[in-house]
Amino acid sequence: MNSKTADMTHGPMLKQIILYTIPIILTGILQLLFNAADLVVVGQYCGSISVGAVGATGPVINLITNLFIGFSVGSGVSVAHAIGAGKGEEVRRIVRTSIPLAFVCGIILTIVGVSGAEFILKLMDTPENALKLSTVYMKIYFCGITSSMLYNFGAAILRAAGDTRSPLIHLTVAGIVNVVLNLFFVIVFKMNVAGVALATAISQTLSAILIVRTLMKRNDDCKLVLKEMHIYARQFLKILRIGFPAGIQGSLFSISNVLIQSSVNSFGSVAMSGNAAAGNIEGFVYTAMNSVSQSALNFTGQNHGANKFDRVKKTAFISLGFVFAIGLIMGVSAYIFSRPLLSIYISDSKEAIEYGVVRLLYIAVPYCLCGIMDVSTGLLRGLGSSILPMIITVAGVCGFRVLWIYTIFRIPEYHSLETLYISYIISWTMTFAVQITIFAVLLKIKKKKAMKSV
């Protein structure tokens, strides 16, 4: 197996970024298919209430897990910086620290998710006819969350080293297993949402085993040796310094989405079903765009480590143009084909489908704005700045949406789903404008410091 670390500090950037990003896009889409398969199977065999029950757990799951997923971002950035700077021992220590850290994170998440599922869902005003199903789905899902953490940390390390193919291959295998088990548990054993949650947990475990195995088989500094795993204090603190703000940002970001989900829930289970199905379709667009953000982060990270700031600037221009094009094409396409796409998820409610169409119009069509916002976040993190994008995102996205919900949305004539969705567009635009400005300033500062140290 060829597992040499990829060099992102030399060569034609456009080609490199595109070839690097495509496997991440495919990997993300497969990961989304886990949840899509859940929704499609329960939608076709269990009804729209089950679709809403599964969909309602998404914001809650993200709220609980995003803090710890942020640590995987810290691992990836730390590895990218060390590779760019040519520090082999540093890379080895980060890898040995990351995997046991992922396991610890998973155990904590299992305890929190299983014990707090029903309580949190009630706080979100989940309709009574969906509450029991949502609770069952969440509890089983969190039983497999340790595997998800191992996969995310392992994938972050591999991508920082330039390997985007292995996570794709592993998730392809796990995705096929997930779909087969979904059908088996729901159709044969009539397990409803419990069946799709169990299938997801099993497939996540398989993907974790495969990615750990890949790390163990590498022949470079990213090789994982199980008996040498150890949480090194300095490397852990570096992961924490980058990952904790990223995780806080993700968690606070999710709080605003939880509030929006609660607002959607107030319109009833039919609106909740349409919103869940549309949100899943949007997820494919978002995943493609977020893949460009991951590429921007790792290319920026390696070139920052090598003090090649002109390549960092080129990374920014290429990534922003790339993500805008992807978001615009996929978002508009999702809306054009909205009704046939939504009918894949919902088979028993035309009203729910129409709710989904409205969401896709207001969110999927301008989704490219979210894409450029995410890339600007990745660029800042790649430069080693994690606190700044956290503050900007918390204020521009979370703060603004919460303010919108408790002011504009509360006005009777504006109390509609359309008004709710408009808050997304405004928050994306404001946050991007501030972040890209900060990035330009920070890049100049770091470039001057690097020139003085030569």
PyMOL commands that set and color helices and strands:
alter all, ss='L'
color gray80, all
select helices_A, chain A and resi 13-45+48-84+88-123+128-143+145-160+165-188+193-217+226-228+233-265+269-305+309-336+338-345+350-364+368-382+387-406+408-410+412-414+417-453
alter helices_A, ss='H'
color red, helices_A
deselect
rebuild
show_as cartoon
